[in-house]
Amino acid sequence: MDANSKEPDIARRAHRRRAEREASLRARLLPDERVVAQRRGVVVTDRRVLFAWEGYPSGWRSDALGFQEVTRWSVGRRHDGRPLLRLEHRSHLRPERVAAHHFLWFAWGDTEAEVPHDDVTLAFGSERDEAFQAVIARLEKTDVPRGEDFVISLSGTREERTRGSQAFLRRL
């Protein structure tokens, strides 16, 4: 069995997971809410931003952040130039994977618990992303203060990150 024969199955699972994520977000919409934009696990409505992440042990988890809850926002960039949007807000409890057991400085096992968060960083594919533009437009319209721009870069130089990596090519 070669790698190409698995590709349709992998693509089918990816499409199914994406559809499940979008369905879980759509289920959280209020009856009178109007969707302004939707892209890659982020739904922007006329009142709030809904976002989803993969939960433990299975299924999707999501949270909604009303525009009136945002206290500050910042635009950032990943190392490759893709945009990020950091929204600071009052504390929300979000389900998260945590250690199940603790003893002194040791922690082990997996479980899920509600963890407080006071910001969220949303990732987008490009500045042309409809959801990215819709969130920024809404925040600017509501006069939410904008924080400083930021960059998330990889640690070290490329040489340091790839040191020790070797690829061997063999002609057939």
N, CA, C and O of each residue as an XYZ file, in Angstrom:
688
protein
N       0.847     -1.174      0.000
C       0.000      0.000      0.000
C       0.897      1.244      0.000
O       1.725      1.408      0.896
N       0.739      2.110     -0.988
C       1.563      3.309     -1.048
C       0.840      4.497     -0.405
O      -0.342      4.409     -0.071
N       1.560      5.597     -0.239
C       1.029      6.770      0.454
C      -0.143      7.386     -0.301
O      -1.056      7.922      0.326
N      -0.140      7.322     -1.632
C      -1.210      7.937     -2.415
C      -2.553      7.254     -2.229
O      -3.587      7.906     -2.374
N      -2.574      5.974     -1.916
C      -3.845      5.282     -1.742
C      -4.543      5.724     -0.450
O      -5.758      5.568     -0.323
N      -3.795      6.269      0.498
C      -4.393      6.751      1.745
C      -4.927      8.173      1.615
O      -5.737      8.607      2.434
N      -4.483      8.898      0.600
C      -4.822     10.313      0.461
C      -6.323     10.592      0.433
O      -6.766     11.493      1.144
N      -7.134      9.867     -0.352
C      -8.568     10.160     -0.343
C      -9.190      9.982      1.040
O     -10.070     10.753      1.423
N      -8.750      8.984      1.788
C      -9.282      8.761      3.130
C      -8.892      9.902      4.073
O      -9.702     10.345      4.887
N      -7.659     10.369      3.958
C      -7.191     11.485      4.786
C      -7.973     12.742      4.439
O      -8.404     13.471      5.333
N      -8.160     13.002      3.156
C      -8.917     14.185      2.723
C     -10.364     14.089      3.194
O     -10.939     15.089      3.623
N     -10.954     12.908      3.119
C     -12.341     12.709      3.557
C     -12.478     13.009      5.051
O     -13.434     13.660      5.472
N     -11.515     12.531      5.852
C     -11.552     12.808      7.305
C     -11.389     14.290      7.585
O     -12.059     14.836      8.461
N     -10.493     14.952      6.837
C     -10.277     16.398      7.033
C     -11.538     17.179      6.695
O     -11.897     18.111      7.414
N     -12.210     16.816      5.622
C     -13.463     17.494      5.256
C     -14.545     17.243      6.300
O     -15.300     18.153      6.644
N     -14.623     16.017      6.802
C     -15.618     15.695      7.829
C     -15.369     16.486      9.106
O     -16.305     17.016      9.705
N     -14.101     16.568      9.522
C     -13.763     17.310     10.738
C     -14.067     18.803     10.576
O     -14.566     19.443     11.501
N     -13.764     19.346      9.406
C     -14.060     20.755      9.137
C     -15.568     20.990      9.194
O     -16.017     21.986      9.761
N     -16.348     20.086      8.614
C     -17.812     20.219      8.643
C     -18.342     20.111     10.077
O     -19.267     20.834     10.450
N     -17.764     19.216     10.880
C     -18.173     19.096     12.283
C     -17.887     20.384     13.046
O     -18.710     20.841     13.839
N     -16.712     20.967     12.801
C     -16.344     22.219     13.471
C     -17.309     23.333     13.101
O     -17.776     24.061     13.976
N     -17.612     23.474     11.825
C     -18.523     24.527     11.375
C     -19.929     24.292     11.936
O     -20.607     25.248     12.310
N     -20.372     23.035     11.997
C     -21.696     22.725     12.546
C     -21.765     23.055     14.034
O     -22.787     23.543     14.517
N     -20.681     22.791     14.762
C     -20.691     23.105     16.200
C     -20.765     24.613     16.425
O     -21.401     25.065     17.377
N     -20.125     25.389     15.565
C     -20.206     26.846     15.684
C     -21.598     27.352     15.293
O     -22.167     28.206     15.974
N     -22.130     26.830     14.214
C     -23.479     27.242     13.771
C     -24.531     26.926     14.837
O     -25.505     27.663     14.990
N     -24.330     25.832     15.569
C     -25.299     25.449     16.615
C     -25.310     26.463     17.757
O     -26.308     26.559     18.472
N     -24.248     27.208     17.945
C     -24.170     28.205     19.019
C     -24.746     29.559     18.634
O     -24.825     30.458     19.471
N     -25.150     29.714     17.376
C     -25.719     30.990     16.949
C     -27.080     31.210     17.584
O     -27.866     30.275     17.735
N     -27.346     32.436     17.949
C     -28.657     32.800     18.483
C     -29.632     32.966     17.321
O     -29.213     33.281     16.208
N     -30.935     32.757     17.564
C     -31.902     32.806     16.457
C     -31.901     34.123     15.674
O     -32.109     34.109     14.460
N     -31.674     35.248     16.333
C     -31.727     36.532     15.646
C     -30.351     37.071     15.253
O     -30.229     38.235     14.871
N     -29.320     36.237     15.342
C     -27.974     36.662     14.978
C     -27.746     36.546     13.485
O     -28.202     35.595     12.850
N     -27.039     37.517     12.927
C     -26.739     37.527     11.504
C     -25.250     37.270     11.311
O     -24.420     37.985     11.872
N     -24.905     36.246     10.517
C     -23.500     35.917     10.239
C     -22.967     36.917      9.218
O     -23.532     37.086      8.138
N     -21.857     37.583      9.586
C     -21.212     38.554      8.713
C     -20.120     37.873      7.891
O     -19.977     38.143      6.699
N     -19.347     36.987      8.531
C     -18.268     36.271      7.842
C     -17.980     34.977      8.587
O     -18.223     34.865      9.788
N     -17.457     34.000      7.848
C     -17.103     32.713      8.447
C     -15.910     32.161      7.702
O     -15.880     32.126      6.472
N     -14.905     31.719      8.493
C     -13.712     31.160      7.866
C     -12.912     30.382      8.888
O     -12.659     30.896      9.978
N     -12.503     29.160      8.578
C     -11.570     28.336      9.348
C     -11.781     28.365     10.856
O     -10.871     28.728     11.601
N     -12.946     27.995     11.302
C     -13.184     27.894     12.738
C     -13.496     29.201     13.422
O     -13.512     29.258     14.652
N     -13.749     30.268     12.659
C     -14.137     31.560     13.225
C     -15.407     32.016     12.519
O     -15.462     32.073     11.291
N     -16.434     32.341     13.317
C     -17.672     32.892     12.779
C     -17.846     34.274     13.379
O     -17.805     34.440     14.598
N     -18.039     35.264     12.522
C     -18.248     36.640     12.965
C     -19.702     36.984     12.708
O     -20.193     36.867     11.585
N     -20.386     37.410     13.763
C     -21.776     37.833     13.617
C     -21.844     39.339     13.847
O     -20.824     39.995     14.061
N     -23.050     39.870     13.800
C     -23.227     41.295     14.040
C     -22.966     41.676     15.500
O     -22.817     42.858     15.808
N     -22.909     40.684     16.408
C     -22.712     40.971     17.836
C     -21.465     40.379     18.464
O     -20.971     40.906     19.461
N     -20.935     39.275     17.894
C     -19.845     38.575     18.570
C     -19.002     37.757     17.607
O     -19.319     37.612     16.426
N     -17.916     37.228     18.157
C     -17.013     36.340     17.424
C     -17.102     34.975     18.089
O     -16.946     34.863     19.305
N     -17.351     33.948     17.306
C     -17.369     32.581     17.809
C     -16.149     31.867     17.227
O     -15.826     32.042     16.052
N     -15.480     31.070     18.040
C     -14.308     30.346     17.555
C     -14.301     28.958     18.173
O     -14.855     28.737     19.250
N     -13.664     28.027     17.472
C     -13.658     26.630     17.908
C     -12.242     26.087     17.927
O     -11.366     26.553     17.199
N     -12.039     25.092     18.776
C     -10.767     24.372     18.835
C     -11.086     22.922     19.164
O     -12.156     22.605     19.684
N     -10.138     22.053     18.850
C     -10.342     20.627     19.073
C     -10.260     20.320     20.557
O      -9.314     20.728     21.231
N     -11.252     19.600     21.066
C     -11.306     19.290     22.489
C     -10.786     17.910     22.812
O     -10.439     17.126     21.929
N     -10.741     17.637     24.090
C     -10.286     16.351     24.601
C     -11.443     15.715     25.341
O     -12.132     16.463     26.035
N     -11.731     14.479     25.284
C     -11.081     13.440     24.498
C     -11.536     13.428     23.048
O     -10.851     12.864     22.194
N     -12.679     14.041     22.753
C     -13.093     14.116     21.355
C     -14.078     15.266     21.214
O     -14.611     15.774     22.201
N     -14.302     15.657     20.001
C     -15.278     16.702     19.745
C     -14.668     18.092     19.713
O     -13.484     18.279     19.993
N     -15.483     19.036     19.373
C     -15.059     20.424     19.256
C     -15.535     21.215     20.455
O     -16.631     20.983     20.967
N     -14.721     22.138     20.897
C     -15.068     23.069     21.958
C     -15.139     24.449     21.324
O     -14.459     24.714     20.333
N     -15.945     25.314     21.882
C     -16.054     26.648     21.301
C     -16.334     27.671     22.388
O     -16.747     27.337     23.499
N     -16.101     28.910     22.040
C     -16.393     30.021     22.928
C     -16.889     31.162     22.060
O     -16.604     31.215     20.863
N     -17.624     32.063     22.662
C     -18.128     33.241     21.964
C     -17.701     34.468     22.745
O     -17.753     34.492     23.975
N     -17.286     35.469     22.023
C     -16.801     36.692     22.633
C     -17.568     37.861     22.022
O     -17.419     38.164     20.838
N     -18.394     38.519     22.850
C     -19.157     39.671     22.379
C     -18.236     40.854     22.134
O     -17.259     41.040     22.859
N     -18.538     41.657     21.119
C     -17.693     42.808     20.819
C     -17.654     43.789     21.983
O     -16.653     44.481     22.172
N     -18.739     43.861     22.775
C     -18.758     44.756     23.933
C     -17.851     44.255     25.059
O     -17.523     45.020     25.966
N     -17.442     42.986     25.014
C     -16.543     42.423     26.028
C     -15.070     42.707     25.743
O     -14.239     42.621     26.646
N     -14.740     43.043     24.501
C     -13.346     43.257     24.117
C     -12.856     44.571     24.727
O     -13.462     45.624     24.525
N     -11.756     44.498     25.472
C     -11.201     45.696     26.107
C     -10.031     46.271     25.310
O      -9.744     47.464     25.417
N      -9.354     45.443     24.514
C      -8.250     45.895     23.672
C      -7.989     44.835     22.615
O      -8.242     43.653     22.845
N      -7.487     45.246     21.468
C      -7.157     44.305     20.405
C      -5.855     44.700     19.739
O      -5.485     45.874     19.718
N      -5.161     43.708     19.196
C      -3.880     43.927     18.529
C      -3.777     43.030     17.303
O      -4.269     41.902     17.293
N      -3.137     43.549     16.287
C      -2.880     42.765     15.076
C      -1.451     42.267     15.153
O      -0.540     43.014     15.508
N      -1.261     41.006     14.820
C       0.067     40.419     14.841
C       0.366     39.675     13.566
O      -0.466     39.588     12.663
N       1.557     39.146     13.507
C       2.009     38.359     12.362
C       2.722     37.122     12.858
O       3.425     37.150     13.869
N       2.531     36.045     12.135
C       3.350     34.857     12.366
C       4.670     35.064     11.652
O       4.844     36.031     10.911
N       5.593     34.152     11.881
C       6.911     34.246     11.237
C       6.824     34.255      9.719
O       7.708     34.793      9.052
N       5.770     33.667      9.166
C       5.632     33.595      7.710
C       4.727     34.688      7.144
O       4.400     34.658      5.958
N       4.320     35.648      7.969
C       3.540     36.783      7.496
C       2.031     36.642      7.631
O       1.307     37.615      7.417
N       1.535     35.452      7.981
C       0.092     35.300      8.127
C      -0.395     36.094      9.338
O       0.291     36.145     10.359
N      -1.584     36.720      9.233
C      -2.052     37.604     10.303
C      -2.620     36.867     11.508
O      -3.159     35.765     11.403
N      -2.478     37.520     12.653
C      -3.052     37.070     13.917
C      -3.850     38.237     14.485
O      -3.554     39.398     14.202
N      -4.851     37.925     15.279
C      -5.642     38.957     15.928
C      -5.796     38.576     17.385
O      -6.406     37.554     17.699
N      -5.246     39.390     18.283
C      -5.343     39.131     19.718
C      -6.431     40.016     20.301
O      -6.392     41.240     20.176
N      -7.412     39.369     20.947
C      -8.507     40.084     21.578
C      -8.406     39.913     23.087
O      -8.444     38.789     23.589
N      -8.279     41.013     23.808
C      -8.253     40.961     25.275
C      -9.672     41.235     25.765
O     -10.377     42.080     25.213
N     -10.084     40.511     26.811
C     -11.469     40.579     27.276
C     -11.540     40.210     28.747
O     -10.545     39.804     29.347
N     -12.733     40.355     29.323
C     -12.909     39.904     30.705
C     -12.754     38.390     30.725
O     -12.906     37.728     29.698
N     -12.455     37.856     31.876
C     -12.112     36.439     31.995
C     -13.262     35.516     31.563
O     -14.414     35.704     31.954
N     -12.914     34.523     30.752
C     -13.844     33.460     30.324
C     -13.259     32.128     30.769
O     -12.042     31.944     30.757
N     -14.117     31.207     31.156
C     -13.671     29.845     31.446
C     -13.805     29.026     30.165
O     -14.874     28.966     29.557
N     -12.692     28.391     29.765
C     -12.701     27.555     28.566
C     -12.198     26.171     28.917
O     -11.221     26.030     29.652
N     -12.866     25.135     28.388
C     -12.385     23.771     28.641
C     -11.035     23.561     27.973
O     -10.815     23.962     26.830
N     -10.141     22.925     28.712
C      -8.771     22.745     28.241
C      -8.208     21.448     28.788
O      -8.603     20.991     29.861
N      -7.297     20.866     28.055
C      -6.627     19.641     28.501
C      -5.619     19.997     29.586
O      -4.771     20.868     29.392
N      -5.715     19.322     30.729
C      -4.816     19.580     31.856
C      -4.354     18.251     32.448
O      -4.891     17.193     32.122
N      -3.358     18.321     33.315
C      -2.877     17.115     33.997
C      -3.940     16.637     34.980
O      -4.549     17.444     35.682
N      -4.158     15.340     35.031
C      -5.186     14.772     35.899
C      -4.721     14.661     37.345
O      -5.538     14.735     38.263
N      -3.439     14.486     37.556
C      -2.906     14.261     38.897
C      -1.705     15.159     39.162
O      -0.904     15.432     38.268
N      -1.598     15.606     40.396
C      -0.461     16.438     40.819
C       0.040     15.935     42.165
O      -0.743     15.621     43.061
N       1.353     15.868     42.288
C       1.969     15.555     43.570
C       3.312     16.260     43.607
O       4.189     15.980     42.789
N       3.473     17.167     44.547
C       4.655     18.013     44.616
C       4.845     18.698     43.268
O       3.939     19.399     42.818
N       5.982     18.523     42.610
C       6.198     19.170     41.322
C       5.938     18.244     40.140
O       6.261     18.595     39.005
N       5.369     17.086     40.379
C       5.061     16.133     39.310
C       3.608     16.285     38.875
O       2.731     16.571     39.690
N       3.370     16.094     37.606
C       2.011     16.117     37.065
C       1.928     15.045     35.986
O       2.859     14.877     35.199
N       0.810     14.321     35.951
C       0.670     13.271     34.942
C      -0.801     13.024     34.665
O      -1.676     13.436     35.427
N      -1.052     12.347     33.567
C      -2.413     12.011     33.167
C      -3.078     13.163     32.428
O      -2.590     14.293     32.439
N      -4.199     12.857     31.786
C      -4.946     13.864     31.034
C      -6.385     13.917     31.509
O      -7.004     12.890     31.789
N      -6.900     15.118     31.592
C      -8.314     15.335     31.853
C      -8.668     16.688     31.268
O      -7.807     17.379     30.724
N      -9.910     17.063     31.375
C     -10.348     18.353     30.875
C     -10.895     19.163     32.040
O     -11.629     18.640     32.880
N     -10.535     20.448     32.088
C     -11.005     21.326     33.161
C     -11.265     22.710     32.587
O     -10.742     23.067     31.532
N     -12.081     23.483     33.295
C     -12.365     24.862     32.917
C     -11.203     25.738     33.388
O     -10.900     25.782     34.580
N     -10.564     26.424     32.464
C      -9.390     27.250     32.768
C      -9.727     28.699     32.401
O     -10.235     28.949     31.308
N      -9.453     29.658     33.297
C      -9.761     31.060     32.966
C      -8.782     31.635     31.937
O      -7.576     31.399     32.004
N      -9.330     32.388     30.993
C      -8.536     33.061     29.963
C      -9.032     34.496     29.847
O     -10.234     34.751     29.921
N      -8.099     35.439     29.665
C      -8.517     36.825     29.484
C      -8.087     37.380     28.126
O      -8.154     38.586     27.891
N      -7.648     36.493     27.238
C      -7.386     36.901     25.857
C      -7.483     35.675     24.954
O      -7.463     34.532     25.411
N      -7.587     35.951     23.667
C      -7.593     34.883     22.667
C      -6.837     35.419     21.452
O      -6.990     36.583     21.083
N      -6.033     34.577     20.842
C      -5.323     34.936     19.617
C      -5.871     34.067     18.498
O      -5.741     32.843     18.515
N      -6.485     34.724     17.527
C      -7.087     34.027     16.392
C      -6.139     34.105     15.201
O      -5.578     35.163     14.915
N      -5.962     32.991     14.512
C      -5.065     32.913     13.359
C      -5.881     32.915     12.072
O      -6.946     32.303     11.997
N      -5.372     33.604     11.070
C      -6.041     33.694      9.782
C      -5.049     33.364      8.680
O      -3.837     33.443      8.879
N      -5.571     32.993      7.512
C      -4.716     32.603      6.401
C      -4.077     33.763      5.674
O      -2.947     33.651      5.199
N      -4.788     34.887      5.578
C      -4.247     36.068      4.914
C      -5.033     37.290      5.359
O      -6.068     37.174      6.015
N      -4.529     38.461      4.994
C      -5.235     39.691      5.342
C      -6.534     39.835      4.563
O      -7.402     40.618      4.949
N      -6.680     39.090      3.474
C      -7.908     39.146      2.676
C      -9.025     38.297      3.279
O     -10.155     38.329      2.792
N      -8.727     37.553      4.312
C      -9.705     36.689      4.966
C     -10.911     37.515      5.418
O     -10.757     38.511      6.126
N     -12.113     37.097      5.005
C     -13.340     37.836      5.327
C     -13.553     37.983      6.828
O     -13.949     39.051      7.297
N     -13.297     36.926      7.578
C     -13.512     36.976      9.026
C     -12.529     37.949      9.683
O     -12.914     38.694     10.584
N     -11.285     37.952      9.250
C     -10.265     38.871      9.762
C     -10.703     40.312      9.531
O     -10.666     41.130     10.450
N     -11.115     40.622      8.314
C     -11.546     41.975      7.977
C     -12.810     42.370      8.733
O     -12.938     43.514      9.170
N     -13.745     41.429      8.892
C     -15.008     41.735      9.573
C     -14.792     42.052     11.051
O     -15.415     42.971     11.583
N     -13.916     41.302     11.718
C     -13.654     41.557     13.137
C     -13.001     42.926     13.303
O     -13.406     43.703     14.167
N     -12.008     43.223     12.494
C     -11.316     44.510     12.601
C     -12.278     45.672     12.324
O     -12.265     46.674     13.039
N     -13.105     45.538     11.295
C     -14.061     46.597     10.965
C     -15.012     46.847     12.136
O     -15.298     47.996     12.473
N     -15.489     45.790     12.740
C     -16.437     45.929     13.865
C     -15.754     46.549     15.073
O     -16.346     47.392     15.747
N     -14.511     46.146     15.362
C     -13.786     46.707     16.499
C     -13.488     48.187     16.287
O     -13.574     48.979     17.225
N     -13.143     48.559     15.069
C     -12.883     49.970     14.783
C     -14.157     50.793     14.896
O     -14.119     51.944     15.332
N     -15.282     50.211     14.507
C     -16.564     50.920     14.579
C     -17.009     51.143     16.027
O     -17.670     52.137     16.326
N     -16.652     50.230     16.919
C     -17.071     50.355     18.322
C     -16.039     51.084     19.178
O     -16.196     51.161     20.397
N     -14.999     51.615     18.567
C     -13.975     52.397     19.278
C     -13.281     51.633     20.399
O     -12.972     52.211     21.441
N     -13.036     50.353     20.200
C     -12.251     49.572     21.156
C     -10.789     49.961     20.962
O     -10.323     50.007     19.824
N     -10.037     50.247     22.056
C      -8.636     50.659     21.887
C      -7.788     49.568     21.231
O      -7.936     48.379     21.516
N      -6.897     50.014     20.344
C      -5.997     49.086     19.662
C      -4.655     49.075     20.374
O      -4.089     50.128     20.671
N      -4.149     47.877     20.645
C      -2.845     47.715     21.269
C      -1.743     47.732     20.230
O      -1.988     47.953     19.044
N      -0.532     47.497     20.689
C       0.618     47.485     19.785
C       0.634     46.217     18.942
O       0.244     45.142     19.398
N       1.092     46.366     17.708
C       1.244     45.209     16.826
C       2.337     44.298     17.384
O       3.225     44.757     18.102
N       2.271     43.015     17.053
C       3.232     42.051     17.565
C       3.606     41.047     16.483
O       2.926     40.923     15.465
N       4.695     40.339     16.726
C       5.175     39.301     15.807
C       5.494     38.064     16.624
O       6.138     38.154     17.670
N       5.050     36.919     16.154
C       5.415     35.649     16.774
C       6.405     34.984     15.831
O       6.042     34.548     14.739
N       7.647     34.912     16.262
C       8.676     34.347     15.399
C       9.222     33.062     16.007
O       9.061     32.801     17.200
N       9.856     32.286     15.184
C      10.467     31.047     15.638
C      11.724     31.371     16.428
O      12.405     32.355     16.140
N      12.033     30.555     17.413
C      13.229     30.807     18.216
C      14.487     30.403     17.451
O      14.478     29.431     16.695
N      15.567     31.155     17.652
C      16.838     30.844     17.013
C      16.845     31.163     15.536
O      15.860     31.648     14.980
N      17.969     30.882     14.913
C      18.096     31.085     13.470
C      17.690     29.801     12.754
O      17.536     28.755     13.384
N      17.520     29.881     11.460
C      17.156     28.691     10.690
C      18.235     27.622     10.835
O      17.941     26.432     10.950
N      19.476     28.066     10.826
C      20.589     27.128     10.967
C      20.514     26.402     12.310
O      20.729     25.191     12.373
N      20.212     27.128     13.375
C      20.111     26.499     14.698
C      18.935     25.521     14.765
O      19.027     24.463     15.388
N      17.831     25.892     14.114
C      16.651     25.020     14.151
C      16.843     23.747     13.353
O      16.269     22.713     13.692
N      17.648     23.805     12.287
C      17.825     22.630     11.430
C      19.116     21.883     11.706
O      19.405     20.884     11.047
N      19.897     22.350     12.671
C      21.150     21.670     12.990
C      20.850     20.225     13.390
O      19.943     19.962     14.180
N      21.598     19.327     12.851
C      21.407     17.925     13.185
C      20.419     17.225     12.273
O      20.341     15.997     12.277
N      19.661     17.981     11.491
C      18.730     17.349     10.542
C      19.504     16.967      9.301
O      20.290     17.757      8.778
N      19.284     15.784      8.844
C      19.932     15.332      7.634
C      18.930     14.544      6.822
O      18.098     13.811      7.358
N      19.027     14.709      5.538
C      18.171     13.933      4.653
C      19.082     13.137      3.718
O      20.047     13.666      3.166
N      18.764     11.895      3.560
C      19.538     11.049      2.661
C      18.690     10.731      1.450
O      17.568     10.241      1.574
N      19.226     11.009      0.296
C      18.525     10.711     -0.956
C      19.174      9.505     -1.595
O      20.396      9.351     -1.573
N      18.357      8.666     -2.154
C      18.855      7.475     -2.799
C      18.223      7.369     -4.166
O      17.003      7.472     -4.294
N      19.019      7.168     -5.176
C      18.485      6.985     -6.515
C      18.064      5.554     -6.712
O      18.739      4.623     -6.273
N      16.969      5.394     -7.360
C      16.465      4.048     -7.636
C      16.750      3.647     -9.056
O      16.397      2.542     -9.469
